[in-house]
């Protein structure tokens, strides 16, 4: 039997939440509606990959010195274009841009800040593997005037919403406004996101671990011991775990949210430019941590709760251990040497 809200559109769901909050103004609903439209446009382009010239690189580099792919640029531009005119934003920050993006003068300015990874896992596009968009929404803390960087460099606990879109065998939007996590699947004929997964909850422990074991030799010894532990048979404890790694954070995260388990991207010694891990705190780790905690899971950098980390710069990187709460707690114990 389907849940009572099953099949309602994401707009209907947003309006229902708005009616339940007497203080709601509708601004937040308008903001998320534009995000939904951007996701539909990006999904349409991804589904044409291989038929039109959207594979490959643009020839430019992003702030990290990485080659920018055509779909990275399209996703970034589409999201910025759709979000700036809403009248609800005062700034945008993107993984693809070195600095804050201000709202053009012809548009009204609101009280929210929108942070995004426009196309997570874009290196997988050329081989037709699922990719995604990650987003986070913060409310401005200061008064009117230009937005300063310190207003954006906030702990993840101060997010008011976060989520992701996964472009896979179907396109799915998963988000939370702090009261549960819900998933909506894009109906290809209707062109609407319909509620398909209400009140998602991650199992307390899973049987899947997701990590790039090609970096094994570059990990610290406690990390290697933990991964070896997961592969050591012990039927009483549910081991060995199954290894599943796609290489797109959104995809690996989504599978583990549904089935339980742990995703890991430890710090490694392979690249001296990334001594603190690869994943970006504000654009990847923190939004996903907000989602997983609202679904009953946990997220850590191996020592600290991700949502308690205060960023020092817009593009800070962190290690990430995220998923079922018992699995994340066990990983932390290994990393402490227990």
N, C-alpha and C positions, 0 to 999 in steps of 0.2 A: 504494500500500500504506500503510495507516494505521500510525502509531507503535504500539509495544507497549502503551503505557498508554491508548490511545485508547478512550474510552467509560467509563472508570472514574469513579465519583462523586468529588466533591471531598473527601468524608469519607474514602473509600478512599485517595485521593492523600495526604491529610494523615497518615493512619495509616502509609502506606508511608514517608513522610519521617520520621515519628517513630521507626519501627523502625530506620532507617538512622543515627539519632543516639542512641547509648547513654545520653547524659546527659539526653535528653528526658523530661519528666515527664507529658506529656499536657495540661498547662495551656494551652499555646498552641493545641493542636488544639481544645480545648473553646471557647476564645475565638473562633476563626475559624468554628466551627460555628454559634455564635450570630449572628455577622455574616452568615453565609449565610442563616439563617432570616429575619433582618431584611430582607435583600435580596429574598427571595421575597415578603414582605409588601408592601414598597414597590412591587415590580414588579406585584403584583396590583392595587394602587390606581391606579397609572399607567395600566394597561390598561383601567380603567373610566372614565378621563377623558372627559368629554362625555356620559356616561350618568348620573353622579351629580354632586352639587354639590361638586366638588373643584377647579374652576377658580377663578381670581381671588385676591383678597387677604383676609387675616384682619382688616385694619384696624390691625395693630401694625407697629412698625418694629424692625429688628434693630440690632445694635451699629454698623453703618455708616450708619444713617439710611435704609436701603432698606425699601420696603414688603415685608412678609412674605407670601408666598403660602401658600395652604392646604396645598399639597403639601410646601412647605418645612417647615412646622410638623409635618405628619404624619410626614415622613421623620426629622426631628430627634427627635421623641418616640419613634418606633418604635425607632430605633437605641439611644437612651438606655435605654429600657425593657428591651430585649433584652440589652444589654451589662452593665448594672449588677449583675445577679443572678448572673453567672458565677462570682464569687469570685476572678477573675483580675486585676481592675482595681483601681487605687488612685485613678484620676482619669480624667475625660473632658474633652476640649476640643472645642468645636464652633464652626464659623464663625458659627452662629446665636446664640451666647451670648457675652456680654461677658467672662465670668469662667470659671474652671475649675469643672467640675461634680464635686462630691465624691460618693463612694459612700454611699448611705443606711446608717444604723447597723445596720439589720436584715440587711445582707448582709456576707459576709466580704470582706476586702480582699486583693488580690493584689499582684503586682510589676510589672504592665504599665500603661501609659498609652495611651489610645485617642484619636486626633485625627481629626476628620472634617469634610468638607463634605457635609452630608446629601443635598443635591440640587443638584448643579452644573447650571447652565443652566436653572433653573426658569422663567425668562421665556419659554422656548420651549414649555412645556407647552401653552399655549393654542392653539398652531398645530400640535400633534402632531409635534413634532421631538424627536429623541432627547435624553435627559438622562442624568445619572449620579450616582453616589455615589463620593467619593474618601475613602480612609482611610489612616491611618498608625499604626503601633504602635511604642512605645518601651518599653524596660525601665527601671524606676526606678533612679536612681543612689544615692539616699540610703537610710537605714535606715527603720525603722518610724516612724509619726507622720504628721501631716498633710502632704500634698504641697504643696510650695512652688512658686511660679511659675518660679523659676530651674531647677527640675528638668525643666520642659517646654520651656524656651527653649534647645534644643540644636540643634547642627548636624544636617543631614540624614544625615550619615554615621553617626549613632548610631541610626538607625531599625533595627528588627529585622524589620520587614515593612511593606509598603505595597502599595496596589493601588486598583482601582476597579471599579465595576459600571456597565455601560452598559445603559440601558433603551431599546432600539431595536426594529428588526424582530424581533430576538430579544434576550433578556436574557443578558448575558455577564459573568462575573466574571474579572478578570485580576489576578493578584497574584504577589508574590515574597517569599520569606523570605531572600533574599540569594543563593540558589543557582538562578539561572535564573528565567525568567518563563513562567508557564503560564496558559492561558485555558480557562474552563469555560462551556459554554452550557447554559442552563436548558431542560430538556426539558419542554414544556408539559403533556404527558400524565402523565409520571412524577413531575413536581414535583421533579426532581433536577438539580443542576448536573453535567454530564458533561464529562470532559476532551475538548476539541475542538481545542485549539491547544497542542501540547507544545513547550516550549523555544523560545519566540518570540524571533526575532532581527530587528532592524531593518536594512534595507540601509544600506551605508556612505554612499550618496548617493541622494537621491530626485529626483523631478521635480515635486513639489507644494510650494507654499508656502501657508500658512494665516495670514491676518492681516486685521484689520478695516481695509480701505483707506479707509473713511469718515473715519478719523482722520489721513489722510496729511498734511494741512496743519498738524497739531499736532505732528508728529514732528520730531526733530532732523534736520539735513541728512544725517548719515551713514546714518541709518535709511532715509531716502528714497532715497539713492543705492543702497543695497543692494537695496531692492525694485525700483527701476528696472532694476538689473543683472539681476535674476531674470527680468524681462520682455523683456530685450533678446535677440533671436535670435542664437544661436551654436551651430549644430548639433554642432560638435566638442565643446562642453562640455555638451550636452544641454539648452540653453536655446532658447526660453523655457520657463520652468516653467509648470505649470498652477496657476491659483488655485482653491483650494477652501476655503471658510470657512463653517462651520455656526453658530458663535457659542456653542457649548457646548464647553468645554475637553476634557471626556472624549471627545466625539465626534470632534473634530478630531485629538486626540492618538491615538485608537485607529486612525483611518484611516491616519495617517502611520506609526504603529508597524507596521502591516501592509504598507504600500506604500513607505515611505520618504518623506523630505521634512522640512520644518521648519515648526513652529508658532511664531508670534511674537505677543507682546503687549508692545510697547515702551512705555516711559514716554512720556507726551504732555503737552502744555501746555493741554489743553482744560479740565481740572478742577484748580483749585489745591489741592483736598483730596487729590489723588492724584499728587503730584509724583514718586513713586518707582514708578509703575506701578499696575495695578489688581489683579493676582492676589495672593492671600494666600500668604506664604511657607510657613507651617506646614500650611495646610489644602489647598493646591493645588500650588504649585510644587515644594516639597520631596518630597512623596509621588510625584508624577509623575517627578521627576528620579531618584528611587531606582529606579523601575520601568524608565525608559529606559536608565539606565546598566547595569542587570543584563541588559538586552536588547541591549547593545552600542552604545547611542546616547550622546548627550551633552545636557547642559542647562546654560545659562549665563544670567546677567543682562545679558550683553553684555560684561562685564569679568571676572567671577568665575564659577567653578563654583558652581552653586546649592547643592550639598550641603556646600560649605565655608562658607556664610554662617551666621553665628550670629545668631539673631533677638534683637532688643532688647525686643520686646513681643509679646503673644499674637497680635495682628492685623496684624503688619508686612506691607507690600506690596512686591513686587519686579517689575521687568520680567522677561520670560521668553522665551528662545530655546531651543527644545527639539526634538530629533528626530535625524535621521541625523548621525553625528559629523562628516563632511566638510562638510555644510551648516552646522552650528553653528559649526565652526571658521572657515568663510568669512565668516559673519555677524560674528563677533568681529573679524576682520581689517578689515572695512569700518567697524565701529564705532570701531576704533582709528585710523582714517584712513589705513590702508595701501592 
